[in-house]
Structure formats: structure tokens, C-alpha cells
Amino acid sequence: MQRIDFSEGDVAFRRRNAFALSIREIRHCKEEDIVRTGAWLLVLVLAAVGCRSATDEVATPEPTVAVQVTNTPAPIPIEGTPYQATPLDPTRAGVLIADTDNAAINLRSQPTTQSAPTGTGTAGDQLELLQLAEGEGGYSWYLVKSIDSGAEGWVRGDFIETDSNVAAIPANACGDDSQRAFFETESFANYICEGSTGLRYVGINKTNQKSFVTEEVEVSQGTYIAFDGSIQYHLNDATLAVYRVNQGEYTQLLGESILHRQRSY
């Protein structure tokens, strides 16, 4: 038998050819499977991304800010007058007062002294206070209901003493400064004082006589706004509203109707 010798170069050459042939066979045999597998992968990818284009953006939901607001009754027009009334909710108790004992006091159809009487009461009569309005002469007027007779009508605020078990309101809250305005709610006495350095707000809790004072006070469209860091006190002829302000979001902490008010201008 004839012996054939192979050099090392021939062996390496044959090995490379065999390897290349195996690769071509694998590629040829598996080409169809690879195409099918690639198609399925494409379908899965498209399903996962929802067929979005490369320029689509994923929407990020904005955070929900929980705002707790205490509802203050909205003023209602008083028929036949330019005035508006704020319902008192809950209603309050009061007593008719006068300089003379047993004096007769008119209950009127509107918060003016020119309107027709709807009935009369007597100093000392018990009342239920239903509504509050700034009426004739800039006075506070109450729509009242007589506990004894059931008669209803408007009575000017200086003829009514409200029934409240609270400490007395100090007469000199502004000290040496002038008192520009005063607003009383069920829980607070609020003073706007004016001195050489500008406006000052003094708020007094009527129950415990604790007070808050700030000289950061602004006036906007008839509303006084006092600042205490992130807390704001808004005062006008109808309401006291207290807000916490955080990044432009207002959360109302308190809302009370004005029961008595006085302005010096």
C-alpha cells in the first residue's frame, strides 16, 4: 500500500476547510429557523413597546395634591337692595339690647332704617341669629328670629349682644398705633393697626386670649392679607380665611364669617 505523507501545513489547511464547510452547512440548514425566530422576537418587542415610534414620549402622571378646604357659606343677594347676606352656619344666639329697659326695637324687612318693620322686639328678648350683612351706614346687620314670637327681621348689630362664653376682647390691641379696621368672628378678634412703619395685624383667640402679631400685611381689593411664613390670614368684610401655602397650592385651614366689623375710613 502506498503511504501518503501530509505536511503540517496540509493538515492545517484541511482543518480550516472542514470548519468552514461545517459553518456553511449550519448556516444553510438553520437559515429558515433563524428567520422564523427573528420574526417572533420582533412581534414580542413591538407588543411590549406598543408600536411607538422612536420620538414618542412616555407620559409621567402628575402627583395628586390633596387639598382640604373648609367651606364658608357664600353671600346671597338681599332682594330689593344692593346688599348681600352671609348665612350663619351654625346659627348663633343673641339678645336685644338698648339704653332703656323694655325699649321696643324694630325688626325690619331689609338691613336699612327706611325699610318696613316686620315686627318688634323688646330689650332682653332672646334671638336666633340667621344671617349677617353689611347694611345701611356700613353697620353690621343681623337677620334674626325671635325665640318667643317667632318673628323674623333685620336688626342693626349695635342693638344685639351675641351670646358667647369667651374672654373679653381687649380695647387697646393696637397700643399707641391707630386702629384702621376691626373684624370679629366666632373664634377670633382681628385688628389691623397702622403706625409709622406701616400696617400691623393682631389676631386674638377669644377663648384663650393667645395672640399673633405680624407686620407683614398687604391690601388687595379690599382684603387684608397677613403673612406668617407659609400661613396666610385673609380678612375682608365677609370672612376670615386662613390658608397654608405650599408651592403655590392653597390649603384652607379655617373659614369663619365676620360677625362684627369696623373700619376707620
Backbone as CSV, one residue per row, in Angstrom:
resi,resn,N_x,N_y,N_z,CA_x,CA_y,CA_z,C_x,C_y,C_z
1,MET,0.866,-1.180,0.000,0.000,0.000,0.000,0.898,1.224,0.000
2,GLN,0.497,2.186,-0.853,1.315,3.405,-0.955,0.990,4.314,0.205
3,ARG,1.997,4.795,0.859,1.815,5.687,2.015,1.911,7.119,1.543
4,ILE,0.916,7.879,2.039,0.880,9.298,1.662,1.172,10.108,2.903
5,ASP,2.174,10.953,2.838,2.540,11.797,3.972,1.961,13.196,3.794
6,PHE,1.462,13.712,4.895,0.927,15.092,4.869,1.814,15.992,5.723
7,SER,2.072,17.111,5.177,2.853,18.089,5.950,1.949,18.778,6.966
8,GLU,2.562,19.462,7.932,1.765,20.210,8.935,0.941,21.296,8.269
9,GLY,1.442,21.875,7.225,0.670,22.908,6.525,-0.552,22.325,5.872
10,ASP,-0.409,21.098,5.296,-1.583,20.473,4.679,-2.652,20.156,5.711
11,VAL,-2.236,19.666,6.861,-3.214,19.325,7.918,-3.974,20.562,8.356
12,ALA,-3.247,21.634,8.574,-3.926,22.875,8.997,-4.880,23.360,7.942
13,PHE,-4.470,23.236,6.658,-5.326,23.678,5.563,-6.619,22.877,5.546
14,ARG,-6.509,21.542,5.710,-7.686,20.685,5.663,-8.623,20.973,6.847
15,ARG,-8.055,21.229,8.013,-8.894,21.541,9.173,-9.688,22.830,8.969
16,ARG,-9.017,23.817,8.381,-9.733,25.085,8.146,-10.858,24.880,7.163
17,ASN,-10.630,24.089,6.116,-11.678,23.835,5.123,-12.850,23.091,5.737
18,ALA,-12.528,22.085,6.585,-13.617,21.329,7.221,-14.451,22.217,8.110
19,PHE,-13.777,23.114,8.892,-14.510,24.035,9.776,-15.397,24.980,8.997
20,ALA,-14.850,25.544,7.885,-15.632,26.449,7.048,-16.823,25.749,6.446
21,LEU,-16.636,24.476,6.015,-17.736,23.712,5.441,-18.833,23.476,6.469
22,SER,-18.419,23.162,7.731,-19.410,22.928,8.789,-20.222,24.186,9.048
23,ILE,-19.557,25.342,9.072,-20.273,26.608,9.302,-21.266,26.875,8.198
24,ARG,-20.836,26.648,6.924,-21.757,26.898,5.805,-22.953,25.986,5.882
25,GLU,-22.720,24.723,6.284,-23.831,23.784,6.396,-24.805,24.202,7.487
26,ILE,-24.226,24.627,8.620,-25.111,25.069,9.712,-25.932,26.257,9.278
27,ARG,-25.254,27.251,8.632,-25.979,28.448,8.180,-27.057,28.078,7.172
28,HIS,-26.767,27.174,6.308,-27.729,26.772,5.288,-28.905,26.043,5.902
29,CYS,-28.583,25.140,6.853,-29.642,24.322,7.432,-30.526,25.134,8.374
30,LYS,-29.939,26.121,9.096,-30.700,26.834,10.122,-31.246,28.172,9.660
31,GLU,-31.000,28.532,8.407,-31.415,29.858,7.948,-32.901,30.086,8.109
32,GLU,-33.681,29.066,7.743,-35.149,29.218,7.818,-35.613,29.343,9.262
33,ASP,-34.955,28.502,10.169,-35.328,28.591,11.585,-34.985,29.958,12.165
34,ILE,-33.819,30.476,11.781,-33.403,31.790,12.299,-34.367,32.878,11.861
35,VAL,-34.802,32.847,10.611,-35.755,33.848,10.103,-37.045,33.803,10.902
36,ARG,-37.541,32.537,11.138,-38.797,32.415,11.892,-38.629,32.941,13.322
37,THR,-37.488,32.560,13.946,-37.247,33.015,15.323,-37.137,34.537,15.400
38,GLY,-36.457,35.159,14.447,-36.333,36.611,14.419,-37.675,37.292,14.264
39,ALA,-38.545,36.707,13.458,-39.885,37.292,13.267,-40.665,37.289,14.568
40,TRP,-40.612,36.190,15.309,-41.332,36.126,16.594,-40.767,37.127,17.593
41,LEU,-39.437,37.262,17.629,-38.847,38.243,18.537,-39.311,39.649,18.212
42,LEU,-39.409,39.992,16.916,-39.883,41.315,16.506,-41.304,41.558,16.978
43,VAL,-42.153,40.535,16.859,-43.551,40.680,17.309,-43.604,40.943,18.807
44,LEU,-42.794,40.198,19.579,-42.799,40.385,21.023,-42.316,41.775,21.421
45,VAL,-41.276,42.265,20.743,-40.761,43.602,21.048,-41.793,44.667,20.755
46,LEU,-42.463,44.563,19.592,-43.484,45.545,19.238,-44.644,45.526,20.215
47,ALA,-45.018,44.347,20.660,-46.116,44.259,21.636,-45.729,44.913,22.950
48,ALA,-44.460,44.747,23.330,-44.019,45.311,24.612,-43.995,46.821,24.587
49,VAL,-43.592,47.429,23.499,-43.472,48.889,23.437,-44.698,49.548,22.860
50,GLY,-45.698,48.775,22.445,-46.924,49.376,21.931,-46.761,50.023,20.594
51,CYS,-45.805,49.555,19.800,-45.592,50.081,18.445,-45.339,51.575,18.447
52,ARG,-44.610,52.098,19.476,-44.315,53.531,19.499,-43.162,53.834,18.573
53,SER,-43.187,55.038,18.083,-42.060,55.488,17.281,-40.943,55.922,18.206
54,ALA,-39.764,56.120,17.632,-38.601,56.474,18.449,-38.758,57.826,19.105
55,THR,-39.633,58.681,18.567,-39.784,60.032,19.108,-40.896,60.130,20.127
56,ASP,-41.650,59.027,20.360,-42.738,59.056,21.342,-42.157,59.214,22.737
57,GLU,-42.919,59.950,23.615,-42.511,60.125,24.994,-43.469,59.377,25.893
58,VAL,-42.936,58.861,26.983,-43.768,58.162,27.958,-44.333,59.195,28.917
59,ALA,-45.658,59.245,29.029,-46.312,60.227,29.886,-46.104,59.868,31.346
60,THR,-45.670,60.841,32.132,-45.474,60.646,33.563,-46.634,61.284,34.299
61,PRO,-47.413,60.500,35.064,-48.566,61.091,35.752,-48.130,62.131,36.760
62,GLU,-48.867,63.252,36.794,-48.549,64.304,37.738,-49.042,63.913,39.121
63,PRO,-48.306,64.294,40.155,-48.738,63.944,41.512,-50.048,64.623,41.875
64,THR,-50.890,63.931,42.608,-52.168,64.469,43.045,-51.982,65.168,44.380
65,VAL,-52.406,66.421,44.438,-52.266,67.199,45.662,-53.604,67.186,46.396
66,ALA,-53.601,66.676,47.612,-54.826,66.635,48.413,-55.009,67.979,49.096
67,VAL,-56.106,68.640,48.792,-56.393,69.953,49.374,-57.662,69.848,50.199
68,GLN,-57.535,70.143,51.452,-58.693,70.123,52.319,-59.187,71.545,52.484
69,VAL,-60.414,71.791,52.103,-60.972,73.134,52.131,-62.182,73.166,53.060
70,THR,-62.174,74.118,53.945,-63.337,74.325,54.793,-64.276,75.278,54.077
71,ASN,-65.480,74.838,53.804,-66.424,75.636,53.037,-67.004,76.761,53.891
72,THR,-66.924,77.988,53.404,-67.556,79.131,54.030,-68.795,79.476,53.221
73,PRO,-69.970,79.664,53.888,-71.187,79.961,53.127,-71.004,81.165,52.219
74,ALA,-71.447,81.048,50.988,-71.311,82.136,50.021,-72.370,83.206,50.299
75,PRO,-72.018,84.496,50.142,-73.004,85.564,50.330,-74.155,85.427,49.337
76,ILE,-75.350,85.828,49.765,-76.529,85.781,48.902,-77.122,87.182,48.810
77,PRO,-77.630,87.583,47.632,-78.207,88.918,47.487,-79.459,89.089,48.355
78,ILE,-79.638,90.298,48.881,-80.849,90.636,49.624,-81.783,91.354,48.655
79,GLU,-82.917,90.773,48.408,-83.827,91.261,47.379,-84.192,92.730,47.606
80,GLY,-84.113,93.506,46.528,-84.501,94.909,46.577,-83.453,95.825,47.160
81,THR,-82.234,95.316,47.399,-81.169,96.136,47.974,-79.853,95.830,47.262
82,PRO,-78.861,96.688,47.433,-77.529,96.383,46.882,-76.686,95.531,47.817
83,TYR,-77.277,95.072,48.920,-76.513,94.374,49.951,-76.552,92.862,49.753
84,GLN,-75.578,92.217,50.390,-75.509,90.758,50.386,-75.423,90.250,51.816
85,ALA,-75.997,89.069,52.050,-76.012,88.480,53.385,-75.217,87.183,53.392
86,THR,-74.545,86.935,54.505,-73.814,85.675,54.698,-74.573,84.820,55.704
87,PRO,-75.043,83.634,55.310,-75.726,82.750,56.264,-74.786,82.354,57.399
88,LEU,-75.313,82.315,58.602,-74.532,81.881,59.759,-74.790,80.392,59.967
89,ASP,-73.752,79.599,59.763,-73.881,78.152,59.869,-72.730,77.616,60.722
90,PRO,-73.024,77.268,61.984,-74.349,77.203,62.602,-74.846,78.578,63.016
91,THR,-76.135,78.662,63.272,-76.707,79.921,63.747,-76.187,80.213,65.150
92,ARG,-76.339,81.485,65.562,-75.834,81.893,66.879,-76.970,82.449,67.717
93,ALA,-76.712,82.518,69.011,-77.687,83.080,69.935,-77.350,84.532,70.220
94,GLY,-78.367,85.345,70.489,-78.150,86.743,70.809,-79.291,87.277,71.656
95,VAL,-79.095,88.517,72.126,-80.096,89.180,72.969,-80.249,90.620,72.485
96,LEU,-81.494,91.108,72.406,-81.732,92.509,72.069,-81.315,93.382,73.244
97,ILE,-80.595,94.472,72.930,-80.143,95.390,73.981,-80.531,96.811,73.599
98,ALA,-80.672,97.675,74.598,-80.992,99.090,74.376,-80.579,99.863,75.610
99,ASP,-80.508,101.197,75.477,-80.139,102.037,76.611,-81.246,102.086,77.661
100,THR,-82.482,101.819,77.234,-83.627,101.872,78.140,-84.205,100.485,78.318
101,ASP,-84.497,100.096,79.549,-85.100,98.795,79.804,-86.449,98.680,79.106
102,ASN,-86.725,97.507,78.567,-88.004,97.198,77.907,-88.279,98.088,76.686
103,ALA,-87.234,98.710,76.139,-87.431,99.532,74.938,-87.830,98.641,73.770
104,ALA,-88.714,99.156,72.901,-89.159,98.419,71.710,-88.151,98.630,70.580
105,ILE,-87.820,97.572,69.892,-86.840,97.611,68.802,-87.468,96.988,67.571
106,ASN,-87.380,97.696,66.447,-87.988,97.213,65.210,-87.165,96.096,64.567
107,LEU,-87.888,95.111,64.054,-87.321,94.112,63.140,-87.756,94.533,61.743
108,ARG,-86.804,94.669,60.801,-87.124,95.261,59.503,-86.973,94.262,58.351
109,SER,-87.609,94.606,57.224,-87.625,93.708,56.064,-86.290,93.709,55.317
110,GLN,-85.498,94.759,55.511,-84.198,94.886,54.861,-83.217,95.493,55.867
111,PRO,-81.919,95.391,55.630,-80.939,95.951,56.564,-80.775,97.472,56.406
112,THR,-81.892,98.188,56.510,-81.891,99.645,56.446,-82.938,100.185,57.417
113,THR,-82.749,101.410,57.877,-83.721,102.027,58.784,-84.942,102.539,58.038
114,GLN,-84.893,102.565,56.698,-86.008,103.054,55.894,-86.966,101.935,55.475
115,SER,-86.569,100.677,55.685,-87.422,99.566,55.244,-88.556,99.330,56.231
116,ALA,-89.575,98.630,55.752,-90.780,98.407,56.556,-90.503,97.446,57.709
117,PRO,-91.086,97.710,58.888,-90.948,96.778,60.005,-91.714,95.478,59.735
118,THR,-91.157,94.392,60.175,-91.835,93.095,60.092,-92.319,92.642,61.462
119,GLY,-91.964,93.403,62.483,-92.367,93.080,63.844,-91.528,93.903,64.807
120,THR,-91.741,93.710,66.074,-90.961,94.406,67.100,-90.503,93.422,68.155
121,GLY,-89.436,93.825,68.817,-88.937,93.062,69.945,-88.694,93.995,71.102
122,THR,-88.350,93.425,72.228,-88.112,94.209,73.441,-86.715,93.891,73.959
123,ALA,-86.054,94.913,74.469,-84.724,94.701,75.038,-84.767,93.547,76.036
124,GLY,-83.864,92.611,75.869,-83.844,91.420,76.708,-84.386,90.187,76.007
125,ASP,-85.054,90.371,74.846,-85.590,89.220,74.106,-84.452,88.332,73.593
126,GLN,-84.677,87.020,73.653,-83.711,86.058,73.137,-83.900,85.905,71.621
127,LEU,-82.778,85.818,70.892,-82.817,85.758,69.435,-82.004,84.589,68.910
128,GLU,-82.370,84.149,67.711,-81.525,83.263,66.913,-81.011,84.085,65.744
129,LEU,-79.689,84.177,65.594,-79.078,84.965,64.526,-78.912,84.077,63.301
130,LEU,-79.555,84.467,62.181,-79.608,83.623,60.988,-78.626,84.044,59.904
131,GLN,-78.525,85.370,59.676,-77.660,85.880,58.610,-76.988,87.159,59.075
132,LEU,-75.903,87.501,58.381,-75.150,88.711,58.679,-74.911,89.476,57.389
133,ALA,-75.064,90.811,57.449,-74.844,91.634,56.250,-74.247,92.970,56.647
134,GLU,-73.508,93.556,55.711,-73.111,94.953,55.849,-74.215,95.776,55.210
135,GLY,-74.985,96.459,56.043,-76.151,97.184,55.547,-75.961,98.679,55.561
136,GLU,-77.046,99.363,55.748,-77.066,100.825,55.725,-76.035,101.416,56.684
137,GLY,-75.314,102.427,56.202,-74.342,103.119,57.034,-73.072,102.360,57.299
138,GLY,-72.898,101.190,56.620,-71.712,100.383,56.854,-71.781,99.563,58.126
139,TYR,-72.946,99.551,58.780,-73.114,98.772,60.010,-73.318,97.293,59.674
140,SER,-72.976,96.462,60.673,-73.338,95.045,60.585,-74.802,94.900,60.995
141,TRP,-75.561,94.169,60.183,-76.960,93.895,60.464,-77.163,92.385,60.531
142,TYR,-78.056,91.969,61.422,-78.387,90.560,61.556,-79.835,90.303,61.154
143,LEU,-80.020,89.227,60.400,-81.369,88.697,60.223,-81.619,87.782,61.410
144,VAL,-82.644,88.123,62.208,-82.853,87.407,63.465,-84.239,86.771,63.481
145,LYS,-84.374,85.820,64.382,-85.669,85.200,64.664,-85.898,85.261,66.166
146,SER,-87.035,85.831,66.566,-87.353,85.938,67.980,-87.702,84.559,68.531
147,ILE,-87.069,84.187,69.622,-87.343,82.892,70.234,-88.782,82.848,70.768
148,ASP,-89.268,83.965,71.302,-90.614,83.991,71.915,-91.717,84.055,70.871
149,SER,-91.628,85.006,69.939,-92.734,85.228,68.994,-92.543,84.531,67.647
150,GLY,-91.306,84.181,67.314,-91.027,83.581,66.013,-90.900,84.592,64.890
151,ALA,-91.056,85.897,65.201,-90.952,86.943,64.180,-89.513,87.018,63.666
152,GLU,-89.393,87.316,62.366,-88.082,87.448,61.746,-87.922,88.830,61.139
153,GLY,-86.698,89.335,61.154,-86.418,90.621,60.534,-84.976,91.022,60.781
154,TRP,-84.589,92.135,60.149,-83.218,92.627,60.260,-83.109,93.620,61.419
155,VAL,-82.035,93.466,62.209,-81.748,94.359,63.331,-80.288,94.787,63.236
156,ARG,-80.052,96.073,63.470,-78.678,96.570,63.396,-77.850,95.975,64.522
157,GLY,-76.556,95.733,64.231,-75.705,94.985,65.147,-75.499,95.626,66.501
158,ASP,-75.597,96.971,66.600,-75.369,97.599,67.898,-76.567,97.467,68.830
159,PHE,-77.651,96.845,68.357,-78.793,96.538,69.219,-78.813,95.062,69.624
160,ILE,-77.730,94.353,69.331,-77.670,92.917,69.617,-76.391,92.599,70.380
161,GLU,-76.550,91.812,71.420,-75.395,91.279,72.145,-75.339,89.787,71.876
162,THR,-74.222,89.330,71.308,-74.119,87.909,70.995,-73.794,87.129,72.248
163,ASP,-74.353,85.938,72.319,-74.167,85.072,73.477,-72.962,84.187,73.212
164,SER,-71.849,84.462,73.916,-70.633,83.692,73.707,-69.842,83.639,75.007
165,ASN,-69.522,82.441,75.457,-68.768,82.267,76.691,-67.274,82.369,76.407
166,VAL,-66.824,83.572,76.105,-65.421,83.786,75.772,-64.879,84.946,76.589
167,ALA,-63.571,85.058,76.597,-62.932,86.157,77.313,-63.219,87.472,76.617
168,ALA,-63.127,88.561,77.377,-63.405,89.878,76.809,-62.329,90.257,75.799
169,ILE,-62.739,91.000,74.786,-61.810,91.466,73.759,-61.099,92.714,74.273
170,PRO,-59.779,92.772,74.232,-59.070,93.951,74.752,-59.397,95.193,73.944
171,ALA,-59.417,96.339,74.633,-59.784,97.587,73.964,-58.587,98.273,73.327
172,ASN,-57.364,97.894,73.698,-56.174,98.605,73.211,-55.212,97.659,72.500
173,ALA,-55.726,96.775,71.648,-54.868,95.793,70.975,-53.824,96.467,70.097
174,CYS,-54.122,97.649,69.568,-53.175,98.345,68.691,-52.173,99.190,69.468
175,GLY,-52.330,99.297,70.782,-51.381,100.076,71.573,-51.395,101.544,71.179
176,ASP,-50.214,102.101,70.898,-50.108,103.514,70.529,-50.447,103.761,69.059
177,ASP,-50.551,102.705,68.263,-50.906,102.868,66.850,-52.407,103.075,66.700
178,SER,-52.799,103.606,65.559,-54.233,103.793,65.294,-54.847,102.489,64.790
179,GLN,-56.103,102.297,65.108,-56.825,101.102,64.657,-57.490,101.411,63.319
180,ARG,-57.006,100.769,62.264,-57.544,101.022,60.936,-58.795,100.193,60.656
181,ALA,-58.835,98.961,61.192,-60.000,98.103,60.969,-60.082,97.052,62.068
182,PHE,-61.284,96.573,62.296,-61.520,95.524,63.286,-62.533,94.545,62.703
183,PHE,-62.221,93.248,62.838,-63.116,92.196,62.351,-63.259,91.148,63.455
184,GLU,-64.501,90.824,63.805,-64.736,89.805,64.816,-65.432,88.604,64.197
185,THR,-64.900,87.426,64.472,-65.546,86.180,64.061,-65.947,85.413,65.330
186,GLU,-66.474,84.240,65.154,-66.900,83.456,66.308,-65.735,83.136,67.236
187,SER,-64.552,82.924,66.664,-63.418,82.479,67.472,-62.323,83.522,67.661
188,PHE,-62.285,84.554,66.800,-61.146,85.457,66.806,-61.564,86.925,66.746
189,ALA,-60.735,87.759,67.364,-60.805,89.208,67.192,-59.582,89.609,66.375
190,ASN,-59.809,90.322,65.280,-58.739,90.629,64.325,-58.621,92.142,64.160
191,TYR,-57.428,92.654,64.395,-57.182,94.085,64.306,-56.178,94.377,63.197
192,ILE,-56.454,95.427,62.443,-55.478,95.985,61.512,-55.054,97.325,62.087
193,CYS,-53.807,97.414,62.501,-53.291,98.621,63.123,-52.378,99.351,62.133
194,GLU,-52.290,100.654,62.302,-51.456,101.454,61.403,-50.584,102.386,62.214
195,GLY,-49.270,102.279,61.994,-48.321,103.136,62.692,-47.332,103.749,61.730
196,SER,-46.251,104.270,62.270,-45.257,104.959,61.438,-44.534,104.014,60.483
197,THR,-44.499,102.718,60.823,-43.803,101.746,59.970,-44.744,101.029,59.007
198,GLY,-46.040,101.350,59.060,-46.998,100.717,58.151,-48.063,99.936,58.899
199,LEU,-48.607,98.914,58.240,-49.714,98.141,58.804,-49.200,97.010,59.692
200,ARG,-50.026,96.660,60.661,-49.726,95.552,61.559,-51.014,94.785,61.818
201,TYR,-50.896,93.445,61.787,-52.065,92.591,62.064,-51.937,91.992,63.458
202,VAL,-53.027,92.089,64.233,-53.085,91.475,65.552,-54.305,90.561,65.580
203,GLY,-54.061,89.268,65.734,-55.149,88.297,65.829,-55.186,87.708,67.222
204,ILE,-56.375,87.705,67.849,-56.515,87.244,69.228,-57.552,86.137,69.291
205,ASN,-57.159,84.997,69.835,-58.088,83.897,70.074,-58.976,84.294,71.255
206,LYS,-60.287,84.380,71.023,-61.201,84.877,72.049,-61.349,83.908,73.226
207,THR,-61.031,82.649,73.027,-61.206,81.668,74.089,-60.053,81.683,75.086
208,ASN,-58.812,81.703,74.563,-57.660,81.626,75.466,-56.806,82.889,75.477
209,GLN,-57.214,83.913,74.691,-56.529,85.208,74.649,-55.110,85.130,74.089
210,LYS,-54.751,84.011,73.449,-53.456,83.939,72.776,-53.507,84.813,71.534
211,SER,-52.387,85.485,71.244,-52.383,86.437,70.132,-51.251,86.139,69.162
212,PHE,-51.448,86.621,67.941,-50.427,86.545,66.896,-50.285,87.931,66.289
213,VAL,-49.043,88.381,66.104,-48.783,89.723,65.584,-47.781,89.625,64.438
214,THR,-48.071,90.333,63.353,-47.124,90.402,62.239,-47.239,91.757,61.556
215,GLU,-46.108,92.247,61.081,-46.101,93.496,60.312,-46.044,93.231,58.811
216,GLU,-46.091,91.967,58.431,-46.144,91.615,57.009,-47.606,91.594,56.584
217,VAL,-48.107,92.729,56.157,-49.523,92.887,55.815,-49.628,93.577,54.464
218,GLU,-50.472,93.038,53.602,-50.762,93.657,52.307,-52.269,93.868,52.186
219,VAL,-52.649,94.760,51.274,-54.065,95.006,50.986,-54.298,94.747,49.509
220,SER,-55.283,93.906,49.199,-55.584,93.566,47.812,-57.091,93.534,47.615
221,GLN,-57.607,94.493,46.856,-59.032,94.554,46.507,-59.928,94.458,47.746
222,GLY,-59.598,95.241,48.772,-60.427,95.285,49.970,-60.165,94.172,50.960
223,THR,-59.225,93.272,50.656,-58.888,92.166,51.557,-57.510,92.399,52.160
224,TYR,-57.434,92.299,53.486,-56.145,92.359,54.170,-55.548,90.958,54.186
225,ILE,-54.257,90.867,53.860,-53.564,89.576,53.856,-52.353,89.704,54.774
226,ALA,-52.362,88.915,55.862,-51.256,88.909,56.820,-50.472,87.614,56.639
227,PHE,-49.142,87.721,56.711,-48.266,86.590,56.411,-47.534,86.126,57.671
228,ASP,-47.495,84.820,57.858,-46.737,84.188,58.934,-46.051,82.962,58.346
229,GLY,-44.921,83.177,57.655,-44.250,82.089,56.960,-45.144,81.538,55.857
230,SER,-45.469,80.240,55.940,-46.316,79.615,54.922,-47.803,79.784,55.211
231,ILE,-48.150,80.456,56.325,-49.547,80.660,56.701,-49.969,82.071,56.301
232,GLN,-51.171,82.175,55.707,-51.722,83.475,55.325,-53.107,83.653,55.949
233,TYR,-53.359,84.869,56.447,-54.655,85.227,57.016,-55.318,86.229,56.065
234,HIS,-56.477,85.870,55.517,-57.200,86.741,54.580,-58.440,87.283,55.284
235,LEU,-58.539,88.616,55.363,-59.634,89.268,56.071,-60.346,90.243,55.149
236,ASN,-61.670,90.100,55.054,-62.465,91.108,54.369,-63.772,91.289,55.130
237,ASP,-64.714,92.037,54.562,-65.943,92.347,55.286,-66.841,91.134,55.490
238,ALA,-66.589,90.037,54.782,-67.461,88.869,54.882,-66.845,87.718,55.662
239,THR,-65.535,87.474,55.484,-64.951,86.255,56.052,-63.519,86.463,56.544
240,LEU,-63.125,85.569,57.452,-61.719,85.336,57.795,-61.376,83.959,57.254
241,ALA,-60.358,83.887,56.410,-59.905,82.607,55.866,-58.410,82.471,56.143
242,VAL,-58.011,81.303,56.655,-56.615,81.033,56.959,-56.143,79.911,56.039
243,TYR,-55.016,80.141,55.356,-54.501,79.187,54.377,-53.061,78.795,54.720
244,ARG,-52.709,77.560,54.377,-51.313,77.148,54.304,-50.938,77.094,52.830
245,VAL,-49.832,77.746,52.451,-49.423,77.836,51.058,-48.146,77.033,50.870
246,ASN,-48.172,76.088,49.941,-47.018,75.243,49.656,-46.849,75.133,48.147
247,GLN,-45.813,75.780,47.625,-45.501,75.749,46.189,-46.712,76.156,45.350
248,GLY,-47.366,77.224,45.773,-48.493,77.761,45.025,-49.823,77.071,45.292
249,GLU,-49.829,75.985,46.068,-51.067,75.286,46.408,-51.594,75.818,47.741
250,TYR,-52.891,76.234,47.749,-53.511,76.783,48.946,-54.386,75.717,49.616
251,THR,-54.117,75.460,50.894,-54.959,74.569,51.692,-55.631,75.403,52.769
252,GLN,-56.960,75.473,52.742,-57.674,76.293,53.709,-57.745,75.563,55.046
253,LEU,-57.281,76.244,56.100,-57.258,75.671,57.439,-58.441,76.121,58.274
254,LEU,-58.977,77.306,57.975,-60.063,77.878,58.769,-60.876,78.813,57.909
255,GLY,-62.174,78.830,58.105,-63.046,79.792,57.447,-64.173,80.161,58.387
256,GLU,-64.269,81.456,58.757,-65.336,81.915,59.654,-65.942,83.204,59.120
257,SER,-67.239,83.350,59.303,-67.937,84.561,58.885,-67.625,85.713,59.841
258,ILE,-67.595,86.922,59.300,-67.406,88.113,60.113,-68.725,88.453,60.800
259,LEU,-68.685,88.565,62.112,-69.894,88.884,62.888,-70.019,90.378,63.146
260,HIS,-68.910,91.017,63.402,-68.868,92.478,63.590,-67.643,93.007,62.871
261,ARG,-67.773,94.184,62.299,-66.607,94.803,61.667,-66.668,96.306,61.834
262,GLN,-65.509,96.926,61.757,-65.412,98.369,61.880,-64.200,98.841,61.112
263,ARG,-64.398,99.808,60.259,-63.294,100.421,59.521,-63.244,101.905,59.873
264,SER,-62.040,102.453,59.919,-61.870,103.857,60.306,-61.836,104.784,59.107
265,TYR,-62.150,104.277,57.914,-62.117,105.155,56.722,-63.269,104.773,55.809
